[in-house]
């Protein structure tokens, strides 16, 4: 089921504090163009937490809900699968216990709103758990949100990722809910010294000049692919790569080499991925 085909993240749009803060807003014809060049799926990062009240019942701004609804509709009208996630819920990563109820109730509203969407719309509960949200409390945090989703969407596919920004190693200890409609995910930005070199969004980015492949890069990639393949065989859960990419300040030929290497390596074991980003 996780054979999602070519996939692209709608990066820096709805997960910005406000759409347009990190570039232009999503255009109505973006999805026609995305489909026309061969993509089959989009992953839609959304900063829901910035558009929901802090006090119960944690109401999501109706105008923002309508905007997300329009974007999902445009993507589906172009024949694209949509992986709708919750992105940049920073408070949850600082205080999972304190934010657990709000997290679940926001998902209750999202799920109810999209309950009539077709099966080509998936939900991803939380992007890149990290800091205080880790294996020790991930189940206790996501299971109330999953229950809120299941109240109106009993059979929709739901995506779950692990600790440490859902890096590839997080799969080994990923706690999965007991649910037969769960898909696991991981993100791949290795080697970090290559993919994040010179990144202007980091305080201390790795120095520029790092080529790919260098040293043991190819051996590490083969090892990571083998570990993902072992996870699928051992846990019997579908899995896809929710993000992979390299900073766009890196020379184009080097980025192309990296993207092809990562894509081809995981595709060889039937693991599809979503490039970061559009």
Secondary structure as GFF3:
##gff-version 3
##sequence-region A 1 278
A	DSSP	beta_strand	7	9	.	.	.	ID=ss1
A	DSSP	alpha_helix	30	36	.	.	.	ID=ss2
A	DSSP	beta_strand	41	44	.	.	.	ID=ss3
A	DSSP	three_ten_helix	48	51	.	.	.	ID=ss4
A	DSSP	alpha_helix	62	77	.	.	.	ID=ss5
A	DSSP	beta_strand	81	85	.	.	.	ID=ss6
A	DSSP	alpha_helix	90	94	.	.	.	ID=ss7
A	DSSP	alpha_helix	96	113	.	.	.	ID=ss8
A	DSSP	beta_strand	121	124	.	.	.	ID=ss9
A	DSSP	alpha_helix	138	150	.	.	.	ID=ss10
A	DSSP	beta_strand	158	161	.	.	.	ID=ss11
A	DSSP	alpha_helix	163	166	.	.	.	ID=ss12
A	DSSP	three_ten_helix	168	173	.	.	.	ID=ss13
A	DSSP	beta_strand	182	188	.	.	.	ID=ss14
A	DSSP	alpha_helix	192	195	.	.	.	ID=ss15
A	DSSP	alpha_helix	217	235	.	.	.	ID=ss16
A	DSSP	beta_strand	239	244	.	.	.	ID=ss17
A	DSSP	alpha_helix	252	267	.	.	.	ID=ss18
A	DSSP	beta_strand	273	275	.	.	.	ID=ss19
###
